[in-house]
Amino acid sequence: MLFHLGHRYDDDKKLSHVEVTVSNDTLIRTIFIILVTLGLVWSFLQIQSALELLLFAFFLCLVLNGPVSWFAKKLPGKAKGSRLLATSLTYLIVIVFLGGFFTYITPPFVHQTEKFIAAAPHLVKETQNQHTALGRFVRKHHLQNQVNNLSNQISNQLKNIWGVAFSSLIRIAKDMFSMIAVLALTFMMLVEGPRWQVGLRKIFVQRKNDDLVTRISHEMYSVIRGYVNGQVLLALIAAVLVAPSLFIMGVSYPVALMVVVFISGLIPLLGHTIGAVILTSVALFHSVGAAIVVLIWYVIYINLENYVLAPKIQANTTKMSPLLVLIAIVVGINFGGLLGGLIAIPVAGVIRVIVVEFLEQQKRLPKDYLSQSEDY
């Protein structure tokens, strides 16, 4: 079948109509490309959760690659340079640290939870009593309806406690499986990563391009490592700047909660949301006022980090401008949600490396561009 497009003229040279000719091969190729594209998009949506686990494992691999490489160089005798042994030692240290941390924080957290559950009915009565400070606060800000709704929800949840417990167990089981999968993937990436890198270069890189690929790969790894280092620095800053609210309000176990903030800060996008929920919940065991202050303090810090600290620090560590970092974050989150936000800055940094290298090869790059990018 042929579709024909062309110009047809009458005898007096006037255009009568337009015809288009499209061959069957072209039509079949077009349909095939559309179907393949739709199939790839559908496949991506189906494996999005798996991709998130892989990217998170890759992120942890980059975080732990430094300690693993250091251990591998310091191992004595024949074990020197063993990635397997170095990775095992690094994992052991991390597990001991996290085990000690959870051993320290879990018993008091459970005790505070039991106290809060026991005191919950009394708190509800205080909100309804106009002679108490909490009751006056609720009435002043017209929160009676919200408090009643919350009380009803708590009552319904307590009535369906077994269903809630079962759902929670299923969710915890899924999270545990994901965590184990991430740890296993990270372990194998740390052990086999260098061997994979050498093998892929032998397969895909010609010898004449070896120096170019080495330089670009080194710059890309520097960008990704800089992003990881920046995330660690931001997590440390978060732990330091959020801590004053805990000490001022007298919240129990502030040092342990600082560690919670630090660990939460290592998780891009959702990390500080998780940290804010944990800190506010613990502060609520102390008092409602403490919980409100801690939550407001944390929210202020989150906005400070998102719009001031993160663009500046990531710009310094990835050698990108703060504007480019902020654009990458906004585009990544809006385009790919959690997955897009997780890889936005590293991907933007890698694209920048490729574009700069191309322009440099074409001699189109301004002479002072690279020196200006190092000033961020």
C-alpha positions as CSV (number, residue, x, y, z in Angstrom):
1,M,0.0,0.0,0.0
2,L,1.4,3.4,-0.9
3,F,0.3,6.8,0.3
4,H,1.4,9.6,-2.0
5,L,1.9,13.3,-1.2
6,G,2.9,15.7,-3.9
7,H,1.9,18.8,-5.8
8,R,-0.5,18.4,-8.7
9,Y,-0.9,21.3,-11.1
10,D,-3.6,22.0,-13.7
11,D,-2.8,22.9,-17.3
12,D,-2.7,26.6,-16.4
13,K,0.0,25.9,-13.7
14,K,-2.4,26.5,-10.8
15,L,-2.1,24.2,-7.7
16,S,-5.1,21.9,-7.5
17,H,-4.3,19.6,-4.6
18,V,-1.4,18.1,-2.5
19,E,-0.6,14.4,-2.5
20,V,1.7,12.4,0.0
21,T,3.5,9.1,-0.8
22,V,4.4,6.9,2.2
23,S,5.8,3.4,1.5
24,N,4.7,0.4,3.4
25,D,8.2,-0.1,4.8
26,T,8.2,3.4,6.3
27,L,4.8,2.9,7.8
28,I,5.8,-0.4,9.3
29,R,9.0,1.1,10.8
30,T,7.1,4.0,12.3
31,I,4.5,1.7,13.9
32,F,7.4,-0.6,15.2
33,I,9.2,2.4,16.7
34,I,6.1,3.6,18.4
35,L,5.3,0.1,19.8
36,V,8.9,-0.3,21.0
37,T,8.8,3.1,22.7
38,L,5.5,2.3,24.5
39,G,6.9,-1.1,25.5
40,L,10.1,0.5,27.0
41,V,8.0,3.0,28.9
42,W,5.7,0.3,30.2
43,S,8.7,-1.8,31.2
44,F,10.2,1.1,33.0
45,L,7.0,1.7,35.0
46,Q,6.9,-2.0,35.9
47,I,10.5,-2.1,37.2
48,Q,10.5,1.4,38.8
49,S,10.6,0.0,42.3
50,A,13.5,-2.3,41.4
51,L,15.4,0.6,39.8
52,E,14.9,2.6,43.0
53,L,16.5,-0.2,45.0
54,L,19.4,-0.5,42.5
55,L,20.0,3.3,42.6
56,F,19.8,3.3,46.4
57,A,22.3,0.4,46.5
58,F,24.6,2.3,44.1
59,F,24.3,5.3,46.4
60,L,25.4,3.3,49.4
61,C,28.2,1.7,47.3
62,L,29.6,5.1,46.6
63,V,29.3,6.1,50.3
64,L,31.2,2.9,51.4
65,N,33.7,2.7,48.5
66,G,36.1,5.0,50.2
67,P,36.3,3.0,53.5
68,V,36.4,-0.3,51.5
69,S,39.3,0.9,49.4
70,W,41.2,2.2,52.5
71,F,40.7,-1.2,54.3
72,A,41.8,-3.1,51.1
73,K,45.1,-1.1,51.0
74,K,45.8,-1.6,54.8
75,L,45.1,-5.3,55.0
76,P,48.3,-7.3,56.0
77,G,50.1,-10.0,54.0
78,K,48.3,-11.9,51.3
79,A,45.0,-10.4,52.2
80,K,46.2,-7.0,51.0
81,G,44.0,-5.6,48.2
82,S,41.1,-8.1,48.9
83,R,37.9,-6.3,48.2
84,L,35.8,-9.1,49.6
85,L,37.6,-9.0,53.0
86,A,37.6,-5.2,53.1
87,T,33.9,-5.1,52.3
88,S,33.1,-7.6,55.0
89,L,35.1,-5.6,57.6
90,T,33.3,-2.4,56.6
91,Y,29.9,-4.1,56.8
92,L,30.8,-5.5,60.2
93,I,31.7,-2.1,61.5
94,V,28.5,-0.5,60.2
95,I,26.3,-3.4,61.6
96,V,28.0,-3.1,65.0
97,F,27.4,0.7,65.0
98,L,23.8,0.5,64.0
99,G,23.2,-2.5,66.4
100,G,24.6,-0.5,69.3
101,F,22.5,2.6,68.3
102,F,19.2,0.7,68.1
103,T,20.0,-1.2,71.3
104,Y,20.5,2.1,73.0
105,I,17.4,3.9,71.6
106,T,14.8,1.0,71.4
107,P,14.1,0.3,75.1
108,P,13.5,4.0,76.1
109,F,11.5,4.5,72.9
110,V,9.2,1.5,73.7
111,H,8.9,2.8,77.3
112,Q,7.9,6.3,76.2
113,T,5.4,4.8,73.7
114,E,3.7,2.8,76.5
115,K,3.6,5.9,78.6
116,F,2.1,7.9,75.8
117,I,-0.6,5.3,75.1
118,A,-1.5,5.2,78.7
119,A,-1.7,9.0,78.9
120,A,-3.7,9.4,75.6
121,P,-7.2,9.3,77.2
122,H,-6.1,11.9,79.7
123,L,-4.7,14.2,76.9
124,V,-8.0,13.9,75.0
125,K,-9.9,14.9,78.2
126,E,-7.5,17.9,78.6
127,T,-8.3,19.1,75.1
128,Q,-12.0,19.1,76.0
129,N,-11.5,20.8,79.4
130,Q,-11.7,24.5,79.1
131,H,-9.9,25.1,82.4
132,T,-6.6,23.5,81.2
133,A,-3.9,25.2,79.2
134,L,-4.2,22.6,76.4
135,G,-8.0,23.1,76.3
136,R,-7.7,26.9,76.2
137,F,-5.1,26.5,73.3
138,V,-7.5,24.2,71.3
139,R,-10.4,26.6,71.9
140,K,-8.4,29.7,71.1
141,H,-7.3,28.4,67.7
142,H,-10.6,26.7,66.9
143,L,-9.1,23.2,66.8
144,Q,-12.1,21.3,68.4
145,N,-13.2,19.6,65.2
146,Q,-9.6,18.5,64.4
147,V,-9.1,17.1,67.9
148,N,-12.5,15.2,67.8
149,N,-11.7,13.7,64.4
150,L,-8.2,12.6,65.7
151,S,-9.8,11.1,68.7
152,N,-12.3,9.2,66.6
153,Q,-9.6,8.0,64.3
154,I,-7.5,6.7,67.3
155,S,-10.6,4.9,68.7
156,N,-11.3,3.3,65.3
157,Q,-7.7,2.2,65.0
158,L,-7.7,0.7,68.5
159,K,-10.9,-1.2,67.7
160,N,-9.2,-2.6,64.6
161,I,-5.9,-3.2,66.3
162,W,-5.5,-6.7,64.9
163,G,-6.1,-5.6,61.3
164,V,-3.7,-2.7,61.8
165,A,-1.1,-5.0,63.3
166,F,-1.4,-7.4,60.5
167,S,-1.0,-4.7,57.8
168,S,1.9,-3.3,59.8
169,L,3.6,-6.7,59.8
170,I,3.2,-7.1,56.1
171,R,4.6,-3.6,55.5
172,I,7.5,-4.3,57.8
173,A,8.2,-7.6,56.0
174,K,8.3,-5.8,52.6
175,D,10.6,-3.1,54.0
176,M,12.9,-5.8,55.5
177,F,13.1,-7.6,52.2
178,S,13.9,-4.4,50.4
179,M,16.6,-3.5,53.0
180,I,18.2,-7.0,52.7
181,A,18.1,-6.7,48.9
182,V,19.8,-3.3,49.0
183,L,22.5,-4.5,51.4
184,A,23.2,-7.6,49.2
185,L,23.3,-5.5,46.1
186,T,25.6,-3.0,47.7
187,F,27.9,-5.7,49.0
188,M,28.2,-7.3,45.5
189,M,28.7,-3.9,43.8
190,L,31.6,-3.1,46.3
191,V,33.2,-6.5,45.6
192,E,32.8,-6.8,41.9
193,G,32.6,-3.1,40.8
194,P,36.3,-2.7,39.8
195,R,36.3,-6.0,37.9
196,W,33.1,-5.0,36.0
197,Q,34.6,-1.6,35.2
198,V,37.8,-3.2,33.7
199,G,35.8,-5.8,31.7
200,L,33.4,-3.2,30.2
201,R,36.2,-1.0,29.2
202,K,37.9,-3.8,27.4
203,I,34.7,-4.7,25.5
204,F,33.5,-1.2,24.5
205,V,36.5,1.1,24.5
206,Q,39.1,1.1,21.7
207,R,42.7,1.5,22.7
208,K,43.1,4.8,20.9
209,N,40.3,6.3,23.0
210,D,41.5,4.8,26.3
211,D,43.0,8.1,27.6
212,L,39.9,10.1,26.7
213,V,37.6,7.6,28.4
214,T,39.8,7.4,31.5
215,R,39.7,11.2,31.9
216,I,35.9,11.4,31.3
217,S,35.3,8.4,33.7
218,H,37.4,10.0,36.3
219,E,35.5,13.3,36.0
220,M,32.2,11.5,36.2
221,Y,33.2,9.6,39.2
222,S,34.4,12.8,40.9
223,V,31.0,14.4,40.2
224,I,29.1,11.4,41.7
225,R,31.5,11.1,44.7
226,G,31.2,14.8,45.2
227,Y,27.4,14.4,45.3
228,V,27.7,11.7,47.9
229,N,30.1,13.7,50.0
230,G,27.8,16.7,49.8
231,Q,24.9,14.6,51.0
232,V,27.0,13.4,54.0
233,L,28.0,16.9,54.8
234,L,24.3,18.1,54.6
235,A,23.3,15.2,56.9
236,L,25.9,16.3,59.4
237,I,24.8,20.0,59.2
238,A,21.2,18.9,59.7
239,A,22.1,16.9,62.9
240,V,23.9,19.9,64.3
241,L,21.3,22.6,63.5
242,V,18.3,20.5,64.5
243,A,19.8,19.5,67.8
244,P,19.3,22.8,69.7
245,S,15.5,22.4,69.5
246,L,15.9,19.0,71.3
247,F,18.1,20.4,74.1
248,I,16.0,23.6,74.5
249,M,12.8,21.7,74.9
250,G,14.4,19.0,77.1
251,V,13.5,16.1,74.8
252,S,14.8,12.8,76.0
253,Y,17.9,11.2,74.4
254,P,18.9,14.2,72.2
255,V,22.2,12.6,71.1
256,A,20.5,9.5,69.8
257,L,18.0,11.7,68.0
258,M,20.9,13.6,66.4
259,V,22.1,10.3,65.0
260,V,18.5,9.7,63.7
261,V,18.6,13.1,61.9
262,F,22.0,12.3,60.4
263,I,20.9,8.9,59.1
264,S,17.7,10.5,57.7
265,G,19.7,13.2,56.0
266,L,21.6,10.6,54.0
267,I,18.4,9.6,52.3
268,P,17.6,12.1,49.5
269,L,14.1,13.7,49.3
270,L,12.2,11.6,51.9
271,G,14.9,11.4,54.5
272,H,14.1,14.5,56.5
273,T,10.4,13.8,56.3
274,I,11.0,10.5,58.1
275,G,13.3,12.3,60.5
276,A,10.8,15.0,61.3
277,V,8.1,12.3,62.0
278,I,10.4,10.4,64.3
279,L,11.6,13.5,66.2
280,T,8.1,15.0,66.5
281,S,6.7,11.7,67.8
282,V,9.5,11.4,70.5
283,A,9.0,15.0,71.5
284,L,5.3,14.4,71.8
285,F,6.0,11.9,74.6
286,H,7.6,14.8,76.5
287,S,4.9,17.4,75.8
288,V,2.7,18.7,73.1
289,G,4.5,22.1,73.2
290,A,7.9,20.4,72.7
291,A,6.5,18.4,69.7
292,I,5.2,21.7,68.1
293,V,8.5,23.5,68.6
294,V,10.6,20.6,67.3
295,L,8.4,20.2,64.2
296,I,8.4,23.9,63.4
297,W,12.2,24.0,63.9
298,Y,12.7,21.0,61.7
299,V,10.4,22.4,58.9
300,I,12.3,25.7,58.9
301,Y,15.6,23.8,58.6
302,I,14.3,21.6,55.7
303,N,13.4,24.7,53.7
304,L,16.7,26.3,54.6
305,E,18.5,23.2,53.3
306,N,16.4,22.7,50.2
307,Y,16.7,26.3,48.9
308,V,20.0,27.6,50.4
309,L,22.4,24.9,51.8
310,A,21.9,22.1,49.3
311,P,22.3,24.0,46.1
312,K,25.4,25.8,47.4
313,I,27.1,22.7,48.9
314,Q,26.2,20.4,46.0
315,A,27.5,23.1,43.6
316,N,30.8,23.1,45.4
317,T,31.2,19.3,45.6
318,T,30.0,18.6,42.0
319,K,31.5,21.7,40.4
320,M,28.2,22.9,39.1
321,S,26.6,26.3,39.6
322,P,23.9,26.6,42.3
323,L,21.3,27.5,39.7
324,L,22.1,24.3,37.7
325,V,21.8,22.2,40.8
326,L,18.4,23.8,41.7
327,I,17.1,23.3,38.2
328,A,18.2,19.7,38.2
329,I,16.4,19.0,41.5
330,V,13.2,20.7,40.3
331,V,13.2,19.0,36.9
332,G,14.1,15.6,38.4
333,I,11.4,15.6,41.0
334,N,8.7,16.8,38.6
335,F,9.8,14.4,35.9
336,G,10.5,11.2,37.9
337,G,9.3,11.7,41.4
338,L,11.5,10.0,44.0
339,L,13.6,8.2,41.4
340,G,14.1,11.4,39.4
341,G,15.0,13.5,42.5
342,L,17.5,10.8,43.6
343,I,19.5,10.8,40.4
344,A,18.9,14.4,39.3
345,I,22.1,16.0,40.5
346,P,24.5,13.1,39.5
347,V,22.8,12.9,36.1
348,A,23.1,16.7,35.5
349,G,26.7,16.5,36.6
350,V,27.5,13.7,34.2
351,I,25.8,15.5,31.3
352,R,27.8,18.6,32.1
353,V,31.0,16.6,32.0
354,I,30.1,15.2,28.5
355,V,29.0,18.6,27.1
356,V,32.2,20.3,28.5
357,E,34.4,17.6,27.0
358,F,32.6,17.9,23.6
359,L,32.9,21.7,23.5
360,E,36.6,21.4,24.6
361,Q,37.3,19.0,21.7
362,Q,35.5,21.4,19.3
363,K,37.5,24.3,20.8
364,R,34.3,26.2,21.5
365,L,34.7,26.4,25.3
366,P,35.6,29.8,26.7
367,K,39.1,29.8,28.1
368,D,38.1,30.9,31.6
369,Y,35.0,28.6,31.9
370,L,36.7,25.8,33.8
371,S,38.3,28.2,36.3
372,Q,34.9,29.9,36.8
373,S,33.3,26.5,37.6
374,E,35.9,25.8,40.2
375,D,34.9,28.9,42.1
376,Y,31.5,27.6,43.3
